Every structure is written in C-alpha cells, then in structure tokens.
Amino acid sequence: MDNEKLINEVMGGGLRALNKLAGSPIVERFGLQDRARQLVYEGAKRAAETAKRLAPKAPRGETSRRSQKFDLRLTEEQQLMRDTLRRFADEVMQPAARESDDRLGPPEGLLEAFSDLGAISMAVPEVLGGAAERVSAVSQMLIAEDLARGDMGLAYAALSPLSFVNALVHWGDERQQTALLRSFVEEDSIRASVAVVEPHPFFDPAAPRTTAKKKGSELVLTGEKSMVALAHHAKWFLVAAEVPKLGPRFILIERETEGVEVSEETAMGLGSAGLGRLRLNKVRVSIDSLLGGKAALEPDALSAYDDAIDRGRIAWGAMALGTSQALLDYVIPYCNDRVAFGEPISHRQAVAFMIANIAIELESMRMLVYRAAGRIDAGLSCAREAYLARTLCSDKAMEIGTNGVQLLGGAGFIKDHPVELWYRQLRSIGVMDGNLLL
C-alpha cells in the first residue's frame, strides 16, 4: 500500500468518526463545539503523522490499539466522547435519577437523547454502516463508566441496546449484521436488550439453566431470565442458553415469538432501568437465530461466549467505577461543609481515613478494569484480568456504598441525599454477572 493511500485511509475513518460526534446536537447543547473543533483539527494532524510513520511497516488486518503495553492515554475521539458523556451524565441523568428510580423506568426521551450522542454509530464499523474505524473495548468501557456517574440504573438502560449491537458486531454472522445493524444505526432508539442473569442462587453465566434443545432445524428454549433492562420496551432479546452437548450460546429472539412472556420485576437497585423477568416456555426459533449462525454449532464457538462474559464483567466493573466516583465526589464537600462540635467533620481522623480509603479502593478498581479492557484492544486474552476486576469491584463497590452512607450518618439513610440510592445500586455489582457486553 502506497503512503498517500494509507494516509487517506487512516485520516478518513478517524475523522469521519470525530466529525460525526462533533456534529451531534448534544455537543452543541453542552457548549463543547470549540473542544470538538480542536480535537478534529488535532486528529487530522496526528492521523497524518501516524500514517507517514507507519506506512512502510503497517501490516494488513492490524487490530492492536497502540501497542501491547498498558497505556492509559485516550485518543482524541475518546476524550471528546468522555467530555460529552460526563456533561450528559451530570446535566441529564443525575437530575432524573431519583424520579426514574421511583417510577421504575427511564424518563421519556432519555434513550433518544443518548442515541443522539452517536455511541451506537461509534460502536459499528464503517463497513457495516457505522462511523467507527475500529471498535474499541476501552471506548465502550469509558462510556459505561461515565454514564454510571449520572445514574447506574439509567446507564444500564442506555447501555442495554448498545450491548446488543456490540454482540452483533463481534459475533454476528453476515446475515444477522446486514438485517439488524444498518437499521439500528439509523434508528432514533434501539429496542433491544441482553438476557443472561437467572433468578436462582449462585448463578453462573458459564452454566445457565435455560436450555435450547435442537429439534430438527429449530431450537426449543425453556427457562427464565432475571433483571433484564428495558424488558417491556425491547423488541429483540439476546438470550444466553445451554445447548446440549455444545455448551452455552447466545440466541436472538423477537419479543412477539410464541412462548415469550415478560413480567415486571422489582429489585433493591437499578429500578430506573425498567427491569423485567423474561420467561421462555418452549419458544421455537430457527437454528439461524444462534448468534453467529450455524457456525455457533461448532464446539470451538464456546470461546466467543466466554469472551462475551469477560466483556460483561468489565462493563459492570466500569459501572461500579462511575457510581463510586459520583459517591466520592459527593461525600468530600459534604464532610468539609458539615460542622460538628465547632469544626468540619472531615477534620476527624476516622472520617478523613474513610474518605481516603474510598479513593484508594476506587483507583485500584480502575486500574484492574482499564487493564482488562486494554488487553482486549491489544488482542490479548483478558479472562484472568476480567475475573479479577469483577471480584474486586463486586467486593469494594459494596464497601464504598456502605461507607458513603456511614459518612453522612442519619442523613445517608434518607432520600434527601443520593447516597442511599448509590448504595443500593453498588450492591447490584455483586449479583449482575451478565446482561451487559462491551
């Protein structure tokens, strides 16, 4: 490939993605136009410099991010997306969080507003009708973290359709991608969700009790899924089920298929996600409904399912980061302003140490989650790192939520402050092993 052609390709994909995001009405609404224009300009220069430098040795089909080294630097595209999402979380999601939790569903227009940010388009490669030069797990992880700063339940609702799209991009066959992805990119909002979690103790996503038995050219599904976001809103479900002799697989199911039943489900947290329970009573679908098509019937296709679970664990870890950061940002000024016995309570060692411990644990969680996502972009296995991130985040998220309530004392137990809501949401990290995919 000659140098000029390479420059055009590198600049074209990245700049199309940046320009699409920079032109979003949400960017204008939040007053980020100057930042967007600056990043587009910087992106053009860096893309050209990178193309010139790599042209003689750029391998075909290269998929690694910058290198296989752990690198926390963000691209221009990622930084602009992060700036926009944080404003969206602070100005749109946080004010709607309490009412959404009470009404057990996202407010009218929130999913459409999130779609306007361009996150769906940025998750779909250009060849499939999207705007992404290359789909990045780190970018998807940042989206989850930043949205959860606003409200974890609303973030779960917004990310569920994105998870469905991510699954189609990573593991769908050509027919599935052609039939669904292009229309999803063009829609104002996507009516789709992922269903992995099941309502029984010690649930293991690697061994779902929902079964999909082969009957001729069909699969017959029987089982139950729990904590499904947007359950009453979704037209499509991506269901995890055990295929006898093959292991767990993902299956695409339309809401209107006979035997599919959806009911409301209330839970301790995540109420604003519009949770529901999905019952499958001998639901018959074509074998072509397997994610990946008939290729999913091969024994080695299990690795794709395992990869999806790893990505899900990273996604929930990112959600824990976002909500924990929101809690930390709230308790610091509260403890500085709250005066007892003539001085701010933050002057007391017990309080100061508790806040410091929240910050320390948050950073340890962040390093594990970022490293796991970074390994995906580097083309490396992340099973160990994803499991470690899940283990730490599920443990420390509950501790951070508890300490947040403790720092506010009696005020932390009432709904005048958002800490009790964050406490309930952070408890969910320990039970939600699935239902989101990077």
C-alpha positions in Angstrom: 0.0 0.0 0.0 1.5 3.4 -1.0 2.0 6.2 1.5 -0.7 8.5 0.2 -3.4 5.8 0.2 -2.5 4.8 3.7 -2.8 8.5 4.9 -6.2 8.8 3.3 -7.5 5.6 4.9 -6.1 6.5 8.4 -7.4 10.0 8.3 -10.7 9.1 6.6 -12.0 6.7 9.2 -10.9 8.6 12.3 -12.0 12.0 11.0 -15.4 10.7 9.9 -16.0 9.4 13.4 -14.8 12.6 15.0 -16.9 14.8 12.7 -20.0 12.7 13.4 -19.5 13.2 17.1 -18.6 16.8 16.8 -21.8 17.5 14.8 -24.0 15.9 17.4 -26.7 18.3 18.8 -25.8 17.2 22.3 -22.2 18.6 21.8 -23.7 21.9 20.8 -26.2 21.8 23.7 -23.4 21.3 26.2 -21.2 24.0 24.7 -18.4 21.7 23.6 -18.2 23.0 20.0 -14.8 24.6 20.5 -13.4 21.5 22.1 -14.8 19.3 19.3 -13.3 21.5 16.6 -9.9 21.5 18.3 -10.0 17.7 18.6 -10.9 17.3 14.9 -8.0 19.6 13.9 -5.6 17.7 16.2 -6.9 14.4 15.0 -6.2 15.3 11.4 -2.6 16.2 12.2 -1.9 13.2 14.3 -3.6 10.8 11.8 -1.3 12.1 9.0 1.8 11.8 11.2 0.9 8.3 12.3 0.2 7.2 8.7 3.5 8.5 7.5 5.4 6.9 10.3 3.8 3.5 10.0 3.3 3.3 6.2 6.4 1.1 5.4 5.5 -1.5 8.0 1.7 -1.3 8.6 0.5 -4.9 8.5 -2.8 -5.8 6.9 -5.6 -6.5 9.4 -3.8 -4.9 12.3 -6.1 -4.8 15.3 -4.0 -3.8 18.3 -4.5 -0.4 19.9 -1.2 1.4 20.1 0.9 -1.5 21.4 0.6 -4.4 23.7 1.8 -2.2 26.6 -0.7 -1.0 29.2 -1.5 2.6 28.1 -4.0 4.8 29.8 -3.8 7.7 27.3 -7.0 8.4 25.5 -7.4 9.1 21.8 -8.9 12.4 20.6 -12.1 10.6 19.8 -12.3 9.0 23.3 -11.6 12.3 25.0 -14.3 14.2 23.2 -16.8 11.3 23.9 -15.8 11.4 27.5 -16.3 15.2 27.8 -19.7 14.9 26.2 -20.9 11.9 28.2 -19.8 13.5 31.5 -21.9 16.6 30.8 -24.8 14.3 29.7 -24.5 12.4 33.0 -24.3 15.5 35.2 -27.0 17.6 33.5 -29.4 15.0 32.1 -29.1 11.7 34.1 -28.4 12.9 37.7 -31.4 15.2 37.9 -33.7 12.4 36.6 -32.2 9.6 38.7 -34.5 9.8 41.8 -37.8 10.1 39.9 -36.7 7.4 37.5 -35.9 5.0 40.4 -39.4 5.7 41.9 -41.2 5.2 38.6 -39.2 2.1 37.8 -38.1 3.2 34.3 -36.1 5.8 32.4 -37.8 9.1 31.6 -39.3 9.9 28.3 -36.7 10.8 25.7 -33.6 9.8 27.6 -32.8 6.8 25.3 -33.3 9.0 22.2 -31.0 11.7 23.7 -28.4 9.0 24.4 -28.7 7.8 20.8 -28.1 11.4 19.6 -24.7 11.2 21.2 -23.6 8.8 18.5 -22.5 6.0 20.8 -24.3 3.4 18.7 -22.8 4.6 15.5 -19.3 4.7 17.0 -19.7 1.0 18.1 -20.4 -0.1 14.5 -17.6 -0.4 11.9 -17.8 1.7 8.7 -18.2 -1.4 6.6 -21.4 -2.2 8.5 -22.9 1.3 8.2 -21.4 2.9 11.3 -18.8 5.5 11.9 -16.1 3.5 13.7 -12.7 3.0 12.0 -12.1 0.3 14.6 -14.3 -0.8 17.5 -12.5 -0.3 20.8 -13.3 -2.0 24.1 -11.6 0.8 26.0 -14.1 3.3 24.4 -17.0 1.1 25.3 -15.7 0.8 28.9 -15.4 4.6 29.2 -19.0 5.0 28.0 -20.2 2.7 30.8 -18.1 4.4 33.4 -19.1 7.9 32.5 -22.8 7.1 32.2 -22.8 5.4 35.6 -21.6 8.7 37.2 -25.1 10.0 36.3 -27.1 7.0 37.5 -26.3 3.3 37.3 -29.9 2.3 36.5 -30.3 4.8 33.7 -26.8 3.8 32.4 -27.9 0.1 32.4 -31.0 1.1 30.4 -29.0 3.1 27.9 -26.2 0.5 27.5 -28.5 -2.5 27.0 -29.3 -1.7 23.4 -25.6 -0.9 22.9 -24.7 -4.3 24.3 -27.0 -5.9 21.8 -25.3 -4.0 19.0 -21.8 -4.9 20.3 -22.7 -8.6 20.3 -23.8 -8.4 16.7 -20.6 -6.6 15.7 -18.3 -9.0 17.5 -20.0 -12.4 16.9 -23.0 -12.0 14.5 -22.8 -13.6 11.0 -23.1 -11.5 7.8 -26.9 -12.2 7.5 -27.6 -11.0 11.1 -25.4 -8.0 10.8 -27.0 -7.0 7.5 -30.5 -7.5 8.7 -30.2 -5.6 12.0 -27.1 -3.4 12.3 -27.8 -1.0 9.5 -31.3 -0.3 10.7 -30.1 0.1 14.3 -27.6 2.8 13.2 -30.4 4.8 11.5 -33.0 4.5 14.3 -33.5 7.2 17.0 -33.5 4.5 19.6 -33.0 0.7 19.6 -35.5 -1.6 21.2 -33.2 -4.4 22.3 -31.7 -6.0 25.4 -29.5 -8.8 26.6 -30.7 -11.5 29.0 -28.0 -13.6 30.8 -28.7 -13.5 34.5 -31.1 -16.1 36.0 -33.2 -15.9 39.2 -31.6 -18.6 41.3 -28.8 -18.6 44.0 -25.2 -19.0 42.9 -26.0 -18.2 39.3 -23.0 -18.9 37.0 -23.2 -17.5 33.4 -21.0 -20.3 32.2 -23.7 -22.8 33.2 -27.1 -21.3 32.5 -30.2 -23.4 33.4 -32.1 -22.0 30.4 -31.8 -24.7 27.7 -32.0 -24.6 23.9 -32.6 -28.1 22.6 -32.3 -28.9 18.9 -35.4 -30.2 17.2 -34.7 -30.6 13.5 -34.0 -27.2 12.1 -35.2 -25.4 15.2 -34.2 -24.7 18.7 -36.7 -25.0 21.6 -35.9 -22.7 24.5 -37.1 -23.2 28.1 -36.1 -21.2 31.1 -36.2 -17.9 32.9 -34.1 -14.7 32.8 -33.9 -12.0 35.5 -33.0 -8.3 35.9 -33.5 -7.7 32.1 -33.3 -4.0 31.4 -36.0 -2.4 29.2 -37.8 -5.7 29.3 -41.2 -4.2 28.4 -39.6 -1.9 25.8 -37.5 -4.3 23.9 -38.4 -5.8 20.6 -35.3 -8.1 20.5 -33.6 -10.1 23.2 -30.2 -11.7 23.1 -30.6 -14.7 25.4 -27.9 -16.9 26.9 -28.9 -20.6 26.9 -27.3 -24.0 27.2 -27.3 -26.1 24.0 -26.9 -29.7 25.0 -23.5 -31.2 24.1 -22.2 -27.8 23.0 -22.4 -25.5 25.9 -23.8 -22.0 26.4 -24.6 -19.9 23.3 -26.4 -16.6 22.6 -29.7 -16.7 20.7 -31.6 -13.9 19.0 -35.3 -13.9 20.0 -38.1 -11.5 18.9 -40.5 -10.3 21.6 -43.5 -11.4 19.6 -42.3 -15.1 19.3 -44.9 -17.5 20.8 -43.9 -18.6 24.3 -42.1 -15.4 25.2 -43.5 -13.8 28.4 -42.3 -10.6 30.1 -43.3 -9.5 33.5 -42.3 -6.6 35.7 -39.6 -7.3 38.3 -38.7 -5.0 41.2 -35.3 -5.1 42.8 -33.3 -3.4 45.5 -31.4 -1.3 43.0 -31.3 -0.5 39.2 -35.1 0.3 39.2 -34.7 3.1 36.7 -33.5 0.5 34.1 -37.1 -0.7 33.7 -36.3 -4.3 35.0 -38.3 -7.3 33.9 -38.3 -11.0 34.0 -38.2 -13.0 30.8 -39.9 -16.4 30.7 -39.4 -18.8 27.8 -42.0 -21.5 27.6 -40.9 -23.9 24.7 -40.0 -21.0 22.5 -39.3 -22.2 19.0 -36.8 -20.3 16.8 -34.7 -21.2 13.7 -31.2 -22.5 14.2 -30.1 -19.5 12.2 -31.1 -17.4 15.3 -27.9 -18.6 17.0 -25.6 -15.6 17.3 -23.1 -16.3 14.6 -25.4 -18.5 12.7 -24.7 -22.2 12.1 -21.1 -21.6 12.9 -22.1 -21.3 16.5 -22.9 -25.0 16.5 -19.2 -25.8 16.3 -17.6 -26.8 19.6 -14.9 -24.1 19.4 -17.6 -21.4 19.2 -17.7 -21.6 23.0 -14.8 -19.3 23.1 -17.0 -16.5 21.7 -19.4 -16.9 24.6 -16.6 -16.9 27.2 -15.3 -13.7 25.5 -18.7 -12.1 25.9 -18.9 -12.9 29.6 -15.4 -11.4 30.1 -16.5 -8.3 28.4 -19.6 -8.2 30.5 -17.6 -8.4 33.7 -15.5 -5.4 32.5 -18.7 -3.5 31.7 -20.1 -4.0 35.2 -16.7 -3.1 36.7 -16.8 0.2 34.7 -20.3 0.9 36.1 -19.0 0.4 39.6 -16.3 2.9 38.9 -18.7 5.6 37.7 -21.1 5.3 40.6 -18.3 5.1 43.1 -16.7 8.2 41.7 -20.0 10.0 41.9 -20.2 9.0 45.6 -16.7 10.1 46.3 -17.3 13.5 44.6 -20.4 14.0 46.8 -19.0 13.0 50.3 -15.9 15.1 50.1 -17.6 18.5 50.0 -20.4 17.2 52.3 -17.8 16.3 55.0 -15.9 19.5 54.5 -19.1 21.6 55.0 -20.7 19.6 57.8 -19.8 21.1 61.1 -20.0 19.3 64.4 -18.5 20.4 67.7 -17.1 23.6 66.1 -15.2 22.1 63.2 -15.8 20.2 59.9 -16.2 16.5 60.4 -13.5 15.9 57.8 -11.0 17.1 60.4 -11.6 14.0 62.3 -9.2 11.2 61.5 -11.9 8.5 61.3 -13.7 10.5 58.6 -10.6 11.5 56.7 -9.3 7.9 56.7 -12.6 6.6 55.4 -12.7 9.0 52.5 -9.1 8.3 51.7 -9.8 4.5 51.7 -12.7 5.1 49.2 -10.3 6.9 46.9 -7.7 4.3 47.2 -10.0 1.4 46.5 -11.6 3.3 43.6 -8.2 3.7 42.0 -7.3 0.0 42.5 -10.6 -0.9 40.8 -10.0 1.5 38.0 -6.5 0.0 37.3 -7.9 -3.5 37.0 -10.9 -2.6 34.8 -8.8 -0.4 32.5 -6.1 -3.0 32.2 -8.7 -5.7 31.3 -10.3 -3.5 28.6 -6.8 -2.5 27.3 -5.9 -6.1 26.8 -8.9 -6.7 24.6 -7.8 -3.8 22.3 -4.2 -5.2 22.3 -5.5 -8.5 21.0 -4.7 -10.4 24.3 -6.7 -12.7 26.5 -8.4 -10.9 29.3 -10.2 -13.8 31.1 -7.9 -13.6 34.2 -8.0 -9.8 34.3 -11.8 -9.6 33.8 -12.4 -12.1 36.6 -10.0 -10.2 39.0 -11.8 -6.9 38.1 -15.2 -8.4 38.8 -14.0 -9.9 42.1 -12.5 -6.7 43.4 -15.3 -4.4 42.1 -18.1 -6.5 43.5 -16.4 -6.5 46.9 -15.2 -2.9 47.1 -18.3 -1.4 45.5 -20.4 -2.7 48.4 -17.8 -1.4 50.9 -17.8 2.0 49.2 -21.6 2.2 49.2 -21.7 1.3 52.9 -19.0 3.8 53.8 -20.8 6.5 51.8 -23.9 6.1 53.9 -21.8 5.9 57.1 -20.1 9.3 56.3 -23.5 11.0 56.1 -24.7 9.4 59.3 -28.5 9.5 59.6 -28.7 11.7 56.5 -27.2 8.9 54.5 -30.3 6.7 55.3 -32.9 9.1 53.9 -33.8 10.1 50.4 -32.8 13.8 50.8 -29.3 12.7 49.6 -28.5 10.4 46.7 -26.1 8.3 48.8 -28.7 5.7 49.7 -29.6 5.3 46.0 -25.9 4.8 45.2 -25.6 2.3 48.0 -28.4 0.2 46.6 -27.0 0.4 43.1 -23.5 -0.6 44.1 -24.9 -3.7 45.8 -26.0 -4.9 42.4 -22.5 -5.3 41.1 -22.2 -8.5 43.2 -25.2 -10.2 41.5 -25.1 -8.8 38.0 -22.8 -11.2 36.2 -24.1 -10.7 32.6 -26.7 -8.6 30.8 -24.1 -6.1 29.5 -21.5 -6.6 26.9 -18.7 -4.2 25.8 
